[in-house]
Amino acid sequence: MGEQRVYSLSQVAQHKSKTDCWMVIHGKVVNVTKFLEEHPGGEEVLLEVAGKDASKEFEDIGHSKAAQQLLLKYQVGVLQGHRQAAVEAGGDDVVKEKKGMEMSAFVVKEPPYSKYKALLEFALPLVVAVSYFVYSF
């Protein structure tokens, strides 16, 4: 793979129209102008993120491997300052993105009595009110 042109985000931001549509996906600067009409989700989706870093939106949709490979066809360069590692696999150069941040998740467990507490806060006043009305009449 030869030298790729390096673009800043401000340079990419100048290409955000239907006739000139660029975006950044995982550090790759892609020109998707010719792909607008072919995009399965419609051209509006691409135009919303035109001229911006669309990595999050790309991942949120869950694109197929074929869609990820299609990025290479439309790639015109790389984003300035984005770190990528070249890995040799089977004699071909493959560019893989380094993961900068790992996502972690945790579960907040509520104490078991909290749902009973909520029920008690609702039921006790109800029982008192019904008892009052029954006693009054």
ZARO-990071 format. One line per 8 residues: number of its first residue (from 1); for each residue x, y, z negated of N, C-alpha, C. Coordinates in steps of 0.1 Angstrom, whole numbers, plus 5000, padded with zeros to 4 digits. Atoms other than C-alpha are relative to their C-alpha. Layout:
<nodes>
NUM) X/Y/Z/X/Y/Z/X/Y/Z; ...
</nodes>
This chain:
<nodes>
1) 5009/4988/5000/5000/5000/5000/5009/5012/5000; 4992/4988/4998/5015/5033/5011/4997/5011/4989; 5003/4989/5009/5016/5066/4993/4986/5005/5002; 5013/4995/5000/4982/5079/4984/5000/5015/4997; 5001/4986/5002/4973/5116/4985/4994/5002/4986; 5005/4997/5014/4967/5131/4950/4991/5012/5000; 5009/4989/5001/4937/5153/4944/4997/5004/4986; 5005/4995/5013/4927/5175/4915/4985/4999/5000
9) 5015/5000/5001/4891/5174/4902/4994/5012/5006; 5005/4988/4994/4887/5210/4914/5000/4999/5015; 4999/5002/4986/4897/5199/4949/4988/4991/5004; 5011/5009/4997/4871/5171/4948/4987/5007/4999; 5012/4992/5003/4845/5195/4935/4996/5008/5012; 5004/4992/4988/4846/5214/4968/4993/4991/5011; 5006/5009/4991/4832/5183/4986/4987/4995/4994; 5012/5004/5007/4796/5181/4973/4988/5003/5008
17) 5012/4997/4991/4773/5185/5003/4997/4987/5007; 5004/5012/4992/4754/5160/5025/5009/4998/5012; 4991/5001/4988/4779/5167/5053/5015/4997/4996; 4986/5002/5006/4810/5164/5030/4999/4996/4986; 5003/5005/5013/4805/5142/5000/5011/4991/4995; 4989/5007/5006/4834/5131/4978/4997/4998/4985; 5002/5001/5015/4835/5118/4942/5012/4991/4996; 4989/5008/5006/4859/5101/4918/4994/4988/4993
25) 5005/5012/5008/4853/5065/4906/5013/4993/4996; 4989/5007/5006/4879/5050/4883/5013/5005/5005; 4987/4994/4995/4906/5074/4895/5002/5000/5014; 4999/5001/4986/4900/5067/4931/4991/5011/5006; 5008/4990/4993/4889/5097/4952/4994/4994/5013; 5007/5007/4989/4863/5084/4977/4992/5010/5008; 5008/4992/4991/4847/5101/5007/4989/4991/5005; 5012/5009/4997/4812/5086/5009/4990/5006/5009
33) 5009/4993/4991/4798/5110/5035/4994/4990/5010; 5005/5009/4990/4794/5082/5061/4992/4988/4993; 5007/5011/5007/4780/5058/5034/4986/5005/4994; 5012/4994/5006/4752/5082/5023/4987/4993/5004; 5012/5006/4995/4725/5067/5045/4999/4985/4998; 4999/5015/5002/4736/5031/5039/4998/4997/4985; 5000/5003/5014/4736/5034/5001/4986/4994/4996; 5013/5006/5004/4709/5010/4987/4992/5008/4990
41) 5008/4992/5010/4699/5034/4959/4996/5014/5006; 5004/4987/4994/4694/5063/4984/5012/5010/4999; 4989/4990/5000/4716/5093/4992/4999/5010/4989; 5002/4991/5010/4701/5114/4965/5009/4997/4987; 4992/5005/5012/4719/5093/4938/5014/5004/5002; 4987/4997/4998/4752/5099/4954/5002/5015/5000; 4999/4986/4999/4746/5136/4960/4999/5007/4986; 5001/4995/5014/4738/5141/4923/5014/5000/4993
49) 4986/5001/5006/4774/5131/4914/5011/5004/5009; 4990/4996/4990/4791/5145/4944/5009/5011/4994; 4991/4991/5005/4822/5164/4936/5004/4998/4986; 4998/5002/5014/4824/5149/4901/5007/4986/4998; 4996/5013/5004/4838/5119/4883/4988/4992/4997; 5012/5008/5001/4811/5093/4888/5003/4986/4994; 4997/5013/5005/4828/5064/4870/4990/4995/4991; 5010/5005/5009/4803/5062/4842/4987/4996/5007
57) 5012/5003/4993/4773/5063/4865/5002/4987/5008; 4997/5012/4992/4790/5036/4887/4999/4988/4992; 5000/5012/5009/4795/5013/4858/4986/4998/4993; 5014/5002/5007/4760/5020/4842/4991/4992/5009; 5008/5007/4990/4744/5006/4874/5003/4986/5000; 4996/5014/4999/4764/4974/4873/5002/4996/5014; 4998/5003/4986/4776/4973/4909/5007/4986/5002; 4994/5013/4997/4786/4940/4925/5015/5001/5004
65) 4986/5000/4996/4821/4930/4933/5002/5005/5015; 4999/4995/4986/4814/4937/4970/4999/5015/5000; 5001/4985/5001/4804/4973/4961/5013/5005/4995; 4987/4996/5005/4836/4976/4941/5011/5000/5011; 4990/5001/4989/4856/4964/4971/4998/5011/5011; 5004/4989/4990/4837/4989/4993/5007/5013/4997; 4994/4987/5004/4853/5017/4973/5013/5002/5008; 4987/5000/4994/4887/5008/4989/4998/5005/5014
73) 5002/4996/4986/4872/5014/5024/4999/5015/5001; 5003/4986/5000/4861/5049/5015/5011/5009/4992; 4990/4993/5008/4891/5058/4993/5009/5009/5009; 4992/4991/4993/4910/5089/5005/5012/5004/4992; 4989/4997/5009/4933/5093/4975/4998/4996/4986; 5002/5003/5014/4937/5092/4938/4999/5014/4992; 5002/4988/5008/4928/5117/4910/5013/5003/4993; 4987/4996/5007/4957/5137/4896/4999/4997/4986
81) 4999/5003/5014/4967/5125/4862/4994/4986/4996; 5006/5013/5003/4948/5092/4864/5011/4989/5001; 4989/5010/5001/4970/5062/4854/4995/4987/5006; 5003/5013/4993/4969/5031/4876/5012/4991/5000; 4988/5009/5000/4991/5000/4875/4999/4991/5013; 4999/5008/4988/5001/4982/4907/5004/4986/4995; 4997/5014/5003/5000/4944/4904/5001/4992/5013; 4998/5008/4987/5013/4920/4930/4993/4987/4998
89) 5007/5013/5001/4990/4891/4936/4999/4994/5014; 5000/5007/4987/4995/4867/4965/5007/5008/5011; 4993/4993/4990/5019/4890/4982/4994/5014/5004; 5006/4987/4997/4994/4919/4985/5000/5009/4988; 5001/4990/5011/4994/4950/4964/4985/5002/4997; 5013/4997/5005/4963/4953/4943/5001/5010/4989; 4999/4989/5010/4956/4984/4923/4989/4997/4990; 5009/5002/5011/4940/4977/4889/5000/5011/4991
97) 5001/4989/5010/4928/5003/4865/5004/4995/4986; 4997/5003/5013/4943/5003/4831/4989/5005/4991; 5011/4996/5009/4917/5004/4804/5006/5009/4989; 4995/4990/5010/4923/5035/4783/4994/4998/4987; 5007/5002/5013/4897/5028/4757/4991/4988/5001; 5008/5011/5001/4880/4997/4746/4987/5003/4992; 5012/4997/5006/4844/4998/4736/4998/4990/4988; 5002/5009/5012/4836/4985/4701/4986/5003/4995
105) 5014/4998/5005/4802/4980/4685/4999/4994/4987; 5002/5006/5013/4790/4973/4651/4985/5001/4997; 5014/5000/5004/4756/4965/4636/4998/5005/4986; 5003/4995/5014/4741/4984/4607/4989/4991/4995; 5011/5008/5005/4722/4960/4586/4993/5007/4988; 5007/4993/5010/4695/4974/4565/4998/4990/4988; 5003/5009/5011/4689/4960/4530/4987/4993/5002; 5013/5007/4997/4661/4934/4530/4988/5006/4994
113) 5011/4994/5007/4640/4954/4506/4994/5012/5007; 5004/4988/4993/4637/4984/4530/4986/4999/5007; 5013/5001/4993/4608/4970/4550/4989/4998/4990; 5010/5001/5011/4589/4961/4518/4998/5013/4993; 5001/4987/5005/4596/4995/4505/4990/5009/5008; 5008/4992/4991/4580/5011/4535/4985/4995/5000; 5013/5005/5002/4550/4988/4532/4994/5004/4987; 5005/4996/5014/4546/4996/4495/4997/5015/5000
121) 5003/4985/4999/4548/5034/4503/4987/5003/5007; 5013/4998/4993/4519/5030/4527/4988/4993/4993; 5011/5007/5006/4498/5004/4509/4996/5005/4987; 5003/4996/5014/4500/5017/4473/4990/5012/5001; 5009/4989/5000/4484/5051/4481/4986/4996/5006; 5013/5005/4994/4458/5033/4503/4992/4993/4990; 5007/5008/5010/4449/5009/4475/4994/5010/4989; 5005/4990/5010/4446/5039/4450/4988/5007/5006
129) 5011/4993/4995/4424/5058/4474/4987/4992/5002; 5012/5009/4999/4401/5029/4481/4994/4997/4986; 5004/5003/5014/4399/5021/4444/4992/5012/4995; 5007/4988/5004/4389/5057/4437/4986/5001/5006; 5013/4999/4993/4361/5057/4463/4991/4989/4995; 5009/5011/5005/4348/5023/4451/4995/5003/4986; 5004/4996/5014/4348/5035/4415/4990/5011/5000; 5009/4988/5000/4331/5068/4424/4986/4997/5004
137) 5013/5003/4996/4302/5052/4441/4994/4989/4993
</nodes>
